[in-house]
């Protein structure tokens, strides 16, 4: 497939204010969001997002070569699949044994609700990383049979925007998600144990987990749009680098190869709203079970799942917002987990196997370089339906009031002064 029109998209350098130009697909036009806040004294607005796991974009710039490489990446990721590259979402569902609507065992006139119930699709609004309505489903446990006879897993998430396909339009996005359209895009992930060592001679330790992006019509595309960050930052980011920003990797992605040791993400029921269906918690548990069955979760992810579920792969297992083992050393630390980290930070950071709190955390937040998606920034600043104040605890476990989740996190970072800590802002 050919890359779309090579239209110019501006990008902001890692150092704020240094502009350059890249070539890439034209991002969809978005209406101005009323939730874009004005800059606040003491806390910089985000200017760009870090590309921590992309060898070529550590400065935050995507190039034409990144978009071009995506098509070869898809070919390499499809190695050994009987049907070749799954160029449509329907092909993806077939390749990885996820049910298709109107295809046996479903009835030919199967309704959308019946189809979603059959494949255990969870429908909800993601208030944190994306600000979109979503439909998520995975290969039913125990998984599909891979070409080497072992069991594999796969999941897809179809995204629905608000009015005009915008981000952050919660009510409209959920109306679209419930109705099944209009679709914004679909992101997908596969675990094929047959491919674990396929690129080992090239330095890829584990190539079993790979990523896919489909457009609004369910056709494979070379980029994903995760936000509409204000200013000149690119809304369209190339596959697979855009995926490893949250799904992790052992090392930065290298063109000509595949992602090394990526990870599934356990579903976070405490970062979602507008959950649809009486059995929605079972459906979210099924998605988390798929992640567990890959046996590729980091230790912090495993501890998080264990804290949330008694047995996530057992039907009816209800999640609890319990802090994982690493966050139980003090009352204050458990409190910050429950009130800020579990909703705003855990999904990505635990997959990246990087600490949420530590040296440099306040600097990244206060300088506007984190997090990796703009809705997370807005929500953590109390702009996405979150509280404007958090009545929590200080480092000693005493009562304290914080302006928002971001202030709560920075208060526990560096020397505890948050954005007033100049030492952490270099």
BELURUR-V46971 format. One line per field, one symbol per residue. phi: phi as a letter, one per 40 degrees, with the letter a starting at -180 (. if undefined). psi: psi as a letter, one per 20 degrees, with the letter a starting at -180 (. if undefined). burial: b if it has 16 or more other C-alpha atoms within 10 Angstrom, else e. A space follows every 50 residues. Layout:
phi->???
psi->???
burial->???
//
This chain:
phi->.cccdcccbcbbcdcdgccabbbacccccbcccccccccbcgacccbabc bcbbdcbccgbcbdcccccdccdcccccdgcdcgcccbcccccccbfcdb cgbdccccbdcccccccccgccbabccccbgbcabbabddcchcccccgc cbbaabbcbbccdggccgcdcccccccccgicccabbaabbbdcbdbcbc cbgccabcbbbabbcccgbdbcabbbabdcgbcccbbcccdcccdbcgac adcbdgbbccgcacbdcbccbbbfcbhcbcccccccccddccccfbcccc cdccccccbcaccbdgcccbcbccdcbbcacccccccccbcccbbcdccc ccfbccbicgdccccccgcbccbcdccccccgbbgcccbbcbbcccgcca bbcacccccccbbfcgcgccccccbc
psi->qqqrpmqppqqprgopioqaprprqpqqppqppiioqqqqpioqqqhrqq mhkohikhjjpqrhhgghhhhhghghhjpiphjbpnirhhgghghkkpqq pjppjqqhkprgggghhgjlppprpoiehhlqqqopqrpqqjrqorijir prqqqqopqprbpkkrqingghhhggghijqqqgrpqqqqoohhjgjhkh ijjogokhprqqpqaijkpprjrqpirlpqbjqphpqqpjhhhihhjrqh rqppqibrpolrqrpqpnijkqrlppphkhhhghhhghghghihkjqrgh gghgghhhpgnhjppiopqqmqprhikjiqhgghghghhgghhihggghh hikqqhqapighggghjkiqaiphhgggghjkikirqhqpnbqahijrqq pqhahghgghhjqcjjjciinhhjj.
burial->eeeeeeeebbbbbbeeeeeebbbbbebeeeeeeeebeeeeeebbbbbbbb bbbbebbbbbbbbeebbbbbbebbebbbeeeeeebbbbbebbbebbbbbb beeeebeeeeeeeebbeebbbbbbbbbbbbbbbbbbbbbbeebbebeeee bbbbbbbbbbbbbebbbbbbbbbbbbbbebbbbbbbbbbbbbbbbbebbe eeebbbbbbbbbbbbbebbbbbbbbbbbbbebbbbbbbbbbbbbbbbbbb bbbbbebbbbbbbbbbbbbbbbbebbbeebbbbbbbbbbbbbbbebbbeb bbbbbbbbbebbbeeebebebbbbeebeeeebbbbbbbbbbbbbbbbbbb bbbeebeeebbbbbbbbbbbbbbbbbbbbbbbbbebeeebebbbeeeeee ebebbbbbbbbbbbbbbbbbbeebbe
//
